């Protein structure tokens, strides 16, 4: 069952992808395509009556998140569900105990999100935010930059801390290292390490140390009960003066009120946020007009190459499924990612 008719052009399934799924499954399989608009924003998984009806008897479900109605309709037959999203928090409650293997698309989103994170870092480190401000005011601000009134920094002097050194965080780390930055990271399983060249990798208890040693803190960990609100005011206070905060994970990981306090006190150089605790960001929220904040409407993953990568992942996992081999990107339903 294919439930990928997103109303958003970037995520709307391509006919070639559906055909590739049919070809990979081969004879003996019926592929049912749901044409009702599928919610692809956030973690997806809201479901439609059309999807619930089509799910009866389904063995494989491919969508954005896994709606509770689909799990209920396919109870007893559903064996594997794949989500086109990286986050799957909305699907966990009704999948636990259902005997369904869940895979996600975290690897598919890693490269574009990492590109966005590096661009956001450069936006503040090289003073592009201030250049844009001066351009709007038609002000030739050469003196401000040449007299170092506005600080600018080279990539080679920056220390980047990656909280969540998995697929997305690892892609950020590789780019930062290639540009000459020093990188350290924190992940749930530090024994898994990180890309070659990472200075050190610690566990969740090392988040404070990571902040203290980071000129730029990139939040790339998944939302789980253990990571909710983990980047607290106390963590932000450990950051060096003029540090940059980048969040490409979920807004629930970051204390936005504490972040605003640090920004208002000019302790931080800036914050680039692609995700927020409430989405869309409410009108009148102080983050909208803050001069030290780059607001991005949860689009860091957008790329014209999504379906190229997503189709490749789905087809590879179909091959593995039919062969009885372990699937790629299997989600630990207890850990939440």
C-alpha angles and dihedrals in degrees: 000000000000115000102170106118095131117181086224115088094219092057102031109117115251120229088236090059092052090049091049089054091050091048093048093051093045129187120349094040126100114209112204114196118202112213098188111109110272120211105244100166120103110349094335114209100125093121134200133239088247091056093047091051093047092050096070108119094002118151097185126035124191116185146108104296116331114274118223089233091058092051091049095046093048097041109144095019106051111096106158131028125184125196124206088210128082094219115063102171094123091057100049102084096058095038097054108100093008094108092236124138109224125203127183139197102243093127091052092058098042100090100048092043091049090049089052092049093052091047090051091050090053091047090067103025093056095038097246090144091060092044090057090048092053092045091056088051091047089235123151097218099182092128094054091055099037092049090049093240085135110048118229124183136200119236090236093065096049126104112208122201117198117201103199107029096195128110098316096032091047091053090051090049093051092052093046091050092049089055092053100260124141112242135197128168149194125214138162091252105036091176087074088067124196142260116317110278098034107139097221140339121213139177130254091281089063095064092104091052090047091054093048090054098043129095085182123028114200115197108208104144121121121252110261133146087266096052100042109122090348095138093073133172088266090057092047090051089060091061117103119253113280093019122155125230120206122184119192096150119068128315090235091073095063129066097229094187091056090046091054091050091053092047093047089051089052090237091129128054091219150306128241110200126185093167134045139190088246119035127228089036103247120252112263094024109148092234091068096069102023109130092218097050131087108202117204119180097231093283103122090112095053113120137148087233097063097105092045090059097034094052090049091052094047094046092048090051092048088054090051093045093053090047093049091241126141113278124237120246096019111180121227099228092201096048091043099233 
